[in-house]
Amino acid sequence: MQFRKVKKKFLQKLGNVLIVPSIIVLCKTLRITVKNKADLEKLLLNQNVIFAFWHGLMLAPWYVLRKYQPSTIISSSKDGKLLTKILHFWKYRVNRGSSSKGGKEVLDQLIIDAQNRLNIAITPDGPRGPKEQMKAGTVVIAKKTGIPIILLSVYYKSKITLKSWDLFQIPLPFSKVCIEYSEPILIDKNLSYEETDLKINEVGKIFIDFQKRAEQNCYS
């Protein structure tokens, strides 16, 4: 029995060691096309932005956005620890925390980073869901800093879908991947609390519709 426990622990540690380089290699094989990239690059000449993408589709966006070296928030969980290793490899500025632990402090740090001209990357339905339900953070950062939100729609042609809360999708090696950047979304800094709440719901609906068009846009 003791041997089985030791073996299980060893395999878990081995898996943790191998998963980071495996994901990095996987991302390098993906055949990624990006729409509206030129418009984004033009926008970034004059200001920073907030990138937002759904938690269940986040693998390719993390990889594509690495060139912008964004600041982000990652949960304090074990899964978050693995993701942090990957993002550090890609030169992200990672803040650890969640809505239930250190959330306000991390959000305040992202606001400071945005004010210091860093790009921000965030999964607005993470880290616990519900799936594709916009939480407040993205809109609050945009409201307090005046920088625009850029939504990312994502489509993997070949993938594995996990039975997790977010139906997390892992693209298969050499899969075709389509990413599209939305038009900039600006949030009025003078919105009241109630108006801000309505704006969060509005942006969430825009995002859901934008993502629904991802597959069609991939083949257009």
PyMOL commands that set and color helices and strands:
alter all, ss='L'
color gray80, all
select helices_A, chain A and resi 2-29+37-44+55-57+59-68+78-89+103-115+137-145+193-212+214-218
alter helices_A, ss='H'
color red, helices_A
select strands_A, chain A and resi 31-35+50-52+71-74+93-96+120-122+149-156+159-161+169-171+176-181
alter strands_A, ss='S'
color yellow, strands_A
deselect
rebuild
show_as cartoon
